Amino acid sequence: MNYLTGFFGGLVAIMMAIIPVTILWSLLTGNVIFGMDIIGNFMAMVNALGNAGFVGLIAVVFVMYFFTTCEKQCSKK
């Protein structure tokens, strides 16, 4: 199980490092990289969550829960 969590944790870390590079590339050149329009997708997500009202707020809190790191509480589980 530790192998899978380590693998997917590393994969997420790589993707989180690639996202700022693709945003910067898109802003500087106006072209998409890797076939992904990161800025367009992000704006569509923000608009969809903004139109969802309270449910959108709950979704944002739920997504942010996965991206926050816990140190003391996670080691107790």
C-alpha positions in Angstrom: 0.0 0.0 0.0 2.9 2.4 0.8 4.2 1.8 -2.8 0.9 2.9 -4.3 0.5 5.9 -2.1 4.1 6.9 -2.8 3.7 6.5 -6.5 0.5 8.5 -6.7 1.9 11.1 -4.3 4.9 11.5 -6.6 2.7 11.7 -9.7 0.6 14.4 -8.1 3.8 16.3 -7.1 5.0 16.2 -10.7 1.7 17.4 -12.0 1.6 20.3 -9.5 5.0 21.3 -10.7 4.0 21.2 -14.3 0.9 23.3 -13.9 2.6 26.6 -13.1 5.0 26.1 -16.1 2.1 25.5 -18.5 0.3 28.6 -17.1 3.4 30.8 -17.6 4.0 29.4 -21.1 0.4 30.1 -22.0 0.6 33.7 -20.7 3.9 34.4 -22.4 3.3 32.8 -25.8 -0.5 32.6 -26.1 -0.2 28.9 -27.1 -1.2 25.8 -25.3 1.3 23.3 -24.1 0.8 19.5 -23.9 -2.6 20.0 -25.6 -4.0 21.5 -22.3 -5.6 25.0 -22.1 -4.9 25.3 -18.3 -6.2 28.9 -18.1 -9.4 28.1 -20.0 -10.1 25.0 -17.9 -9.4 26.9 -14.7 -11.7 29.7 -15.7 -14.5 27.2 -16.7 -14.1 25.5 -13.3 -14.3 28.8 -11.4 -17.4 29.9 -13.4 -19.1 26.5 -12.8 -18.4 26.6 -9.1 -19.5 30.3 -8.9 -22.8 29.5 -10.5 -23.3 26.5 -8.2 -23.8 28.8 -5.1 -23.5 27.0 -1.8 -22.8 23.7 -3.4 -19.9 25.2 -5.2 -18.5 26.5 -1.9 -18.8 23.0 -0.4 -17.0 21.6 -3.5 -14.2 24.1 -3.1 -13.7 23.3 0.6 -13.7 19.5 -0.3 -11.1 20.0 -3.0 -8.9 22.2 -0.8 -9.0 19.5 1.9 -7.1 17.2 -0.4 -4.5 19.8 -1.2 -3.7 20.8 2.4 -1.0 19.0 4.2 -1.4 17.8 7.7 1.4 16.9 10.0 0.3 16.0 13.5 -3.2 14.8 12.8 -2.2 12.5 9.8 0.4 10.7 11.9 -2.1 9.8 14.6 -4.4 8.0 12.2 
